[in-house]
C-alpha cells in the first residue's frame, strides 16, 4: 500500500512539474504593461512555430492539424480567441496549419522593433480613447493567401500578422486602427448588420489612426467623390450580406482597391466637419445611420 501511495505521489509531482513548465513557457510569450489603469499584453505567438514545424515535419495532414492546435492555438487561445465577438474573422487562422513559407517570416522578424512599435501604438491610442478591458495583441506569421495586416476578432483581441515588409510606422497605424475597433466593440457595439454599418465601422478606425498618428502614412484615402462608384453601391447600404460588405470595402466588381475604407472615412470626416466635433468618443459611439443621415453625406454626390 505504501508503494502505491509513493507512486501516486510521484505521479502528482510529475504532473505538477509538467503543468508548471507549460505555464512558464506561455509566460515567456507575454509582454505585459499598463497605461494608467488600462492593461495590455503583447503575445508573441510566432515563437511557438519552430517547435510546431519540428514536430510536424513529415507528418500527414491530420497529424499536422492536431499538432497545430496543441502547440500553437491552445496555448494562446484564451488571450487571443476566446469569446471573440467576430469569430468569423479568425476561422482561417485557427483552422489552417501554416505553410512552410511562414519559416521565412519567422527568420526575418525583428522582434525588438516590432514590440516597440506595437507598444507605442497601444500607449498612444489609449490616451485618445481609453478602454476598460485588457487589450491583447497576438502576433502570428502572415498566412498564405491572406493580405490582412491585422484583424480585431473581438473586444481586447487583436491579431497582428508579422510581415517583414511592414515598417515601424505602418505597424503603429495598423495597431491604432485595430485598437479603435477593439474599444468600439467593448464600449459601444451594436449589431452591425448592413453595408453602411461596416463602411462607418472601418471609416471610424481610419479616422482614429490618422488622429493618433497624423504625421505617419496610414490607410490610403481617395478624397474624390466619384458618382459612378457611389451609384454602384448606394442601393446596397442596407444590405446585410457580409460578402457584399467585403466586396465594397476591399474593392471588387469594378470598384477601386479599398474603396469602402475611403468612403467610410469620408462619411465620418463629413460629419465631424459639419458639426465641428472634437471629441473622439462623440463620433465613436454614434450609429452609422446617424453619421450618414445627420451628416447629409449624399449631398456630396448631388452636383
Secondary structure, 3 states (H helix, E strand, C coil): CHHHHHHHHHHHHHHHHHHHHHHHHHHCCEEEEEECCEEEEEECHHHHHHHHHHHHCCCCHHHHHHHHHHHHHHHHHHHHCCCCCCHHHCHHHHHCCCCCCHHHHHHCCCHHHHHHHHHHHHHHHHHHCCCCCCEEEEEECCCCCCCCCEEEEECCEEEEECCCCCCHHHHHHHHHHHHHHHHHHHHCCCCCCCHHHHHHHHHHHHHHHHHHCCCCCCCCCCCCCCHHHHHHHHHHCCCCCHHHHHHHHHCCCCCCCCHHHHHHHHHHHHHHHHHCCCCHHHHHCCCHHHHHHHCCHHHHHCC
